[in-house]
């Protein structure tokens, strides 16, 4: 009887040793411990034995059972380990393979220019503010000291939205000044880049274009702050340390006094170049915020003054990057973009 058990044990051990897959091992487990398994049958047969033999036999069978169980567990671990390492071997990624070629997209020079302008003003402490493209008459005109009968309204060639009680596409980014003052109290320094719209289309005008607005309000702000800020900006933007910058008296309803900013330029082989050379190019409007604008926005004009400015993004981009046709910005011509566009990766931190 015990010899039979020993033989069985050896047999099973051999089978376990020879098993090469987890499936095989599982079949052995069923064969041994299943309902009609080899060891199970032995255990069942115990009931037929007299009490004194039963105990001893039971012990022996249990011993064999435990040994086989341990063997099964060990083998199971070995087989799973080697199956995993085989799988890893098979599914190994070859990191030495070169990547698939891909085409890098380009940023439109307008996006690039807005990023450059914003970066310069951010370094001077200006925060970025945004406002809606669809504006109302109050924010686009009235609160900027452009009353209904004012001739400046005609100059703006406004797009009105049908039946939207005087809703319009903003004609400039200046309404963001008003919207900012509704939420924030001075002192403040903001720039507001964004799209603007006017019903005008020829070589030098597109119905949609971009501006960056600026507003700085604080105690004791005067025109020299405005001049310093704009001169620093122009010189940094065009990367010319001694770039001549001129402030020419002008008129805007929302500033008093108002000025137009010109930068030095000259002609080189029929091309306009930025720098000192005797000629001037107009690049933005600016001035000291009109007290009426401050009053509309409930700012105490006896305490706070400040300056504002507004520049055209397309114009700055054309001058800096030698782009001659304004309309090319919006043609979606991939060849043009490949030539004048900017690498996304080089600019990631600016945007
Ligand atoms: N909003 C003006 C325009 O679109 C530009 C401008 C001029 C903005 C002077 C200003 C400013 O803030 O002070 O023509």
Boltz pocket constraint, residues with backbone or C-beta under 6 A from the ligand:
constraints:
  - pocket:
      binder: B
      contacts: [[A, 171], [A, 172], [A, 173], [A, 174], [A, 213], [A, 214], [A, 252], [A, 254], [A, 255], [A, 259], [A, 284], [A, 285], [A, 286], [A, 287], [A, 308], [A, 309], [A, 310], [A, 311]]
      max_distance: 6.0
